[in-house]
Amino acid sequence: MNLRIASSKDLIDPKDRRLYRFLEILPGAVSWLTILLAIFFSWQQPFMVAIFILIFDIYWFFRGIYFAFHLHSSYRKMQESQKTNWKEKLQQIADWQKIYHLCIFTICHEPLEVIRDAFKTLLESDYPKEKIIVVLSAEEQYRSETESSIKIINQEFGDKFFKFLITWHPDNLSGEIAGKGSNDNWAGKRGKEIIDPLNIPYENIIVSFFDTDTCIFPKYFSCLAWYYLKAENPTRTSFQPIPLFINNIWEAPLFSRSLALSSTFWNALSQERPEKLVTFSSHAMSFKAMVEVGFKQPNVVSDDSRIFWLCYLKYGGNYSVQPIYYPVSMDANVSDTILKTAVSIYKQQRRWAYGAGEIPYVFFNFFKDKEISFKKKLSKGFFLFESHWSWATNSILLFLLGWLPITLGGSAFSQTLIAHNLPHLTSRIMTVTMIGLLSSIYLSFSLFSLKPKPINRFKKLIFAVEWLILPIGMIFFSALPALEAQTILMLNRPLQSWATRKVRKG
């Protein structure tokens, strides 16, 4: 196996390169074929498509119920986790003091208030500060924008933890692409230079990867350490808290707010399926495992998921993600203007969706691997492919298929009974499916209590109405960027580097 592949261009053997290239084309080709076939069969076989629509809508009806049930279950567990005295539980474990936390923050061009808020939460955590090591890694190419902020952070927090390192990630290093992954890779290696002289066993260090805007809740480190010490195989496990995009939720435009909460709920829901869980955004793992796999891969876009797959393949499938029902909070996507915010959301979603590049990486290495069972490969591979396929197609199909057969099916089909009843049946099924959306609205108001801010009833009403535009927003700010990302991968073009700007208006 070749675990450090970034694309088919990295392979020397012609057969391997052709196989990997085929797998790069596959996600986009299947997504585009799905949409084109929907249009073609709506024209040529409208009756068949009408039957498919009803089945598809019923599928989404049951899926909505499934989502609502597990979302409420995940939210209840998160509430219970916040009420738990994790430090007290941790102190019941012998030698818990041996656990150190390595916190890696990567800075691009974020403003001072964003960085400061994140570090304040570190300081307010209940874990002993003499057991916390911080690496703050800023991008050299943005030094002129951030150097003064970094100096202030160093003055305010530099002496508050066991070790505090500021480092500058050089620009244009060989074998890297610009992005968080390459900076995490640099920061991890600099952290190792601090740790090695201290002679702390790697297995006693938990490394947490944080975005610049990540604010931890007070019991995060105690909770994480407890899960780590209770894990059956902690050095073969990643730990995933629930990322809540709520730091600046009331500053976000309506479409940004509903999409941020949609992402929050999807992440909460994903906790309920640990066998399918892959690391995303802020997450933690054993420093021992990170060193053994060679740190994060600096030449890929989807570094958060890639570190999981690196470990999964390195250890022959003996690696998993442990869901932690404890939250960390981050910013909703907000820029200087509504238009810039819309562009920012689109580009952020496209970058996330470029995780479809994990499909050729994982499938190629599955073909080469002899240790991982076929059952595991089938389960992991199917979910990985299906999730990216549905990301790029399902919102578009739900929008198109309600009217395409009637529009393209011709007069003969339009006079049939099923054509007459199709819009009504579809509307009724999808209306009932809104139960999942209503539960999301209810939970949204509960989440706001975590970042309290006085709001009047009128604003609450406006917010509830905002959720009704989510289905349309999912097409333009989720499905289309996912489809573009898969197309870029299919055409073997690199995704242009882009970092989400953090803007606070409040």
N, C-alpha and C positions, 0 to 999 in steps of 0.2 A: 504493500500500500504506500501511497504518497500522501502524507497527511498535511502537507503545506502547499497544496495546489491552490491557486487562485483562479485560474482559467485554463482552457485547453491549450493555450499558448505555452504553458509551463511544462508540458509533456513532450518528451523527445521521441518516444516510440510512436510511429505513424498510426498503428492500430489503436493504441490508447488515446491518441489525440482525436481520431475520428469518433471513437466511442464517446469521449467527453464532449466533443462538439455536438454530437447528436443529442446528448442529454441537456446541453445548454439550449438547444432549439426547442426541445420537447415542451416545456411549460407554456411558452408563448404560442407555439403552434397549436396545442390542444385548446387553449383559451380562445384564440381567434377562430379556430375551426368550430368550436361550440357556438359562438355568436353567429358566424356565417351560416352554419347549418340551420340555426333557428330561423334565420331570415329565409333561407332557401326552402325549407320544408313548410314554412308558413305560406309560401307561394304555391308550392307543388302538392303538399299534403296537409292542407289546413285542418282537416278533421283529426288527423293523427296528432298534430300539434295542439289542438284544443284539448284532447284527452290528456296529453302530457302536461298541459298547463294546470289542469285540475289536480293531477297527481302531485305536481310540483308545489302547488299552493297548499295542498293538504300536508305535504311534507313540511313546509315551512310553518304550518299551523302547529303541528306537533313539536317541531323544533323550537318554536317560540315558547311553548309550555315548558319544554325541557330547559331552555335557557332561563326562564323566569324562576323555576324551581331551584336550580343550582345557583343562580345569582343570589337569591335570598339566603340559601344555605351558606354560601361563601361570606355574605355580609354578616350573618349571625356569628360565624366563627371569628370574623375580624373584630366584631364588638367584644366577644368573649376574650380574645387575645389581648385587646387593649386594657381590659379590666384585670387581667392576670398579673400578679406580682412576680415577674420573671426573675428579678434579682433574688428574691427569697427562695424561689425554686432552684435557681442556679447554685445558691450557697449550700444546698443540701447535697451537692455533688462534690465528692472529694477532689481536691487539687484543681478546682475550677479556676483558681487564680493563675494557672499556667497558661491560660488562653490570652493571646494578644490579638488585637484587631489592627489590620493594616488597611487604611482608607485611602483609596486612590481617587483624586479629583482631577479631571482634565479641563483646562480652561482654554476657550477659543477667543471670543471677543465679548464676553459677558460683562455687564456693568457691575460696579462695586456692590450695589445693594443686593444683587442676586447672590454673589459669592459670599458676602457677609452673612446673609440670612442662613445659608447652608452651614457655615461654620459655627454660628450661634447654636444651632441645634446639636452639633457635636458636643459643644461645651455644656449644654443642658442635659445631656444624656446621663443615665444613672450608672454607667459603667466606670470603673476607676480610670482616671485620665492617664495614670502612669502605665496603663496597659494598652494605650492607643497610639499608633504610629500613623502619621499623616504624610502623604506625598501629594503636593500640589504641583501639577505639571502644566505649564502654560505653553502656548504655541509661539515659537520664535517669530513667525511671520506676522503676528499681531502684537508684538512687544510694545510698539508705540502706543497702542490703544489700551493695553492692560497693565503696563509696568507700574504705574502709579498706584493702581488698585492692589496689585500684588504686594507692594511695599506696605500699604496700609494693613492688609490682612496679616502680613508677617509681624507687624508691630503689635496688632491686637491679639493675635492667637499663637504666635510663634513659640511662646514659652509656656503654653497651657497644656501641652501633651508630652508624652514620653519622648517622642522624636517628631520633629517637624521639618520636612525638606521641601524646598522650592527648587524646581528644575525647569529648564526651558527646552522644549522638544524642538530640535533643529529642523529646519525646512529642507525638503527635497533630499532626504536620505535615500540611498540606493535601496531598491527593493520594497519601498513603502508607497502607499497612496495616502494623500492627505485625509485626515479624519480621526475620529475618536479612537479607533482601534490601534492605529500606529502610535498615538500618544499614550494609550494604556500600556502598550508593549514597552515603550521607552520608560514610562513611570514605574512599571513593575520591575524592570531591570535595575533602575536606580534605587528602588526600595530594597532589593536584594543586597545592594552594596551597603545599605545601612544595617540590615539584619545580620549579615554574615559575621561581622566582628562581635556581635552581641551573643553569638552561640545559642540563639533560640532555635529549638528544633522546628523545622518547617511545618510539621504536623500540628504544632501548637499555635499556628498563626492562621487566622481567617482573614482573607482579603476581600474587601467590599469595593466594587466598582461603582462609583457615583457619577451621575451627570452633575454639571456645575450647579444646577438649580435644585438638586435633590436635598430635601429637608427631612432628616430622620425624626421619628417620634421618640420620646424620652427613653422607652424601654427597648429600643431596637437592638442594641449590642448585647444586652442581657438575654433577650429572647433568642437572638442568633446563636450565642454561645451555648445556651441550653440545648437547642436543636442539634448543634454540632456535636456536643458531648453525648447526646442520646442517640445519635445516628448509628446505625448498624456498621456502616463503613464510611466514616466522615470524610476521609481523604478521597473517596470515590463518589462524592455527592456535591452538587451545587445547591444553593439555598436561595429561593425566590420569594421575596416579600411582595406585597401587593402595591404596585405603583398607582398612586392617585394623582391625576393631573388637575389639581385644585388650588395651587398656591395663589394664583391670580385669577380665579375663575370668574369673578364679577367684572374684571377689566376686559375680558375677552368678548369679541363680537358674537352675536347669537349663534352663527354657524360654527365658530370655533369652540364655543362653550358646549354645545350639544355633541360635537365630535370628540372633544376632550373627555367628556363624561362617558361617551360610548366606548372609547378606548379603555377608560378606567374599568368599566363594567366587564368588558371582554377579558381584561387581565384578571379580574376577580373571579370570573367564571372559569377561566383556564386553571385556576388553583384546584378546582374540583376534579380535574382529570390529570393526576400526577404522572400517569403512565405516558401521557402525550405532552407533558410540559417540557418546554425548552427555555433556557435562560433568555431574558429580555430586559433591556434597560438596566436599572440598578439591580445588582445581584451579588451573591457572595460565593466563595469556594475556598477550599484548602490551598494555602500557599504552596504546600508540597506538590499538589497536583499541577498547579500553574507552572512551577519550575520544571516538573517532569515533562510536560508537553511543550515546553519552550516558550512560555508566555503567550500573550495574545498574538494572533496572526496580523502583521502590519500591512498586508497588501489586499485586504478584503473590506467591503463596505459593511457587511452584517457581522461585525465582530462579536456582538453579544451572543448570538446564536452559534457562531463558529467555534467559540471556546468550548461550548457544550459538546458539539460534534467532534472536535479534536479529542476531547477526553473520552467520549463514548467509543470512538474508533481505537484510540490508543490502548484502552483497557479492555478491548474485546467485548464491548457491550455491557461491561460491569461498571456502569456509571449511570447515575440518575439525578433527577431534580427533586428536592424536598420542598413542597410548598410551605411557606410560612405565612400564616394568616395575620400578619402584622404589617401595617402600612408604612410606606414612605411617600412623601408628596413632592410633586414637581409642577412646573408651570404649564398652563394651557398655552397654546400657540398664539402669541399676540405680537403684532408689529406696529409700526408707526401709524399706518393707515389701514382701512378695511381692505383695500386692494392688495396692499403688501402682505397683510395677514392671510388673505386667500391664497396668494402665491406661495407663501411660506408653508401653509398647511399642505398644499399640493406637493411641494418638493419634499417635505418631511415624510409624507405618506409614500411617495415614490421611493425614497431612500429605504424606508422600512420594508416596502414591498420587494425591493431588490434582494431581499432574503430568499427569493426564488432561486438565486444562485447556489443556495444550499442543496437544491435538488440534484444537479449534476455532481456536486462534490460528494454527497452522501451516497447516491446511487452508484457512482463509479467505484467508490471504496467498498461498498457492499459487494459489488461483483468480485473485487479482489480479495476480500476478507474470507478467511476460512474458520474463524473462531465463533463469530456471532451466529446464533441459530437462525434458520430460515424464518421461523415464526416471528422473531424479533424484527428481522429485516422487513418482512411483509407489513407488520403492524406500524413500525416507525415510518417506513417508506410511503405507505398508503396515506397516512395522516399528513405527512409533510406535503405530498403532492396535492391531495384533496384540498387542504387549507389554502394553498396559493391559487389553485384553480377556482375555488369558490370565491375567494377574495376578488379576483379579476372579473368574474362572470355573473355571480348570482344577483347582484343588485341590478345589473343591466338586463338580465333575463326577466326578472320580476317586473321591470318597467316595460320592456318590449313585448313580451308574450301576451299581455292582456289585450293588445289591439292589433298586433301584426297579422294574425290569421284573418281577422275581419277585413283589414285594409288590403291585404295581398291575396286573399283566398278566392276572390272573384265573386260574381253574382250568385253562382250556383251554391256556394258555401254560405253566403250571407243570408240566404233564404231558409237555411236549415234551422231546426229547433235548437241545436247546440250553439249555433252562432248567435241566435237571439238571446239565449240565456247565459252565454259565456261571461259577458261583462258583469252581470248581476251575481252569478255564482262566485266569480273571482273576487268581486268587491266584498261580498259577505264573508267569505273565508278569510280574506286579508284583514277585514275589520275585526273579526274575532281574534286574529293573530295579534292585534294591537295590545292584547293583555300583557304581552312581554314589554311593550313600550310603556304602558301605564305603570308597571312595576318599577321600570327604570326611573320614571318621573318621581315616584314615591321615594325611592332610595336616594335620588339626587338631593332632595331636601335634607335627608338624614346625614349625607356626607358633608353638607355645608356646615354642620355643627362642629366639624373638625377644624374648620378655618372660620370661626364665627365672625359675622359682619351683619349689622342691622339691615334688614330688608323689609319693605312694606308689602302688603298683600298684592298690590298692583304689579309689583316687580315679580312676585312669585307666579302670578297668573301669566305674565308675559313669558316667563321662563318655561312654564308648562306648555304654552302654545308653541314655543320654539322647537320642542321635541317633534312636533308634527312635520317639520320640514326635513327631519333627519333622513327619511328614505331618499329624498332627492339629493341631499348632501352626500349620501353614501355613494351615489353614482359619480358625482364630480370630484369628490375629495377622497374617495377610497378605491372604487372599481377602476376608474380611468387612470389614475396614477399607477395602480397595480398592473394594469394592462400595458401601460407605457414601459414600466420597469421590465416586464417580461419580454417586451418587444426589443428593448435595448440589449437584453441578454441574448435574445435570439439572433440579433444582427451582429453579435460579437463586438459591440461598442462599449467602451468603459462608461460607467455612470459618472458624470461630472461631480467633483467634490463640492459639497455644500453643507454648511452648518447652520442650524436654526438659530436665528438671533433672538435673544431674550430681552424683552422690553417690559418694564414695569411702569404703569401709568398712575397707580394709586399712591 
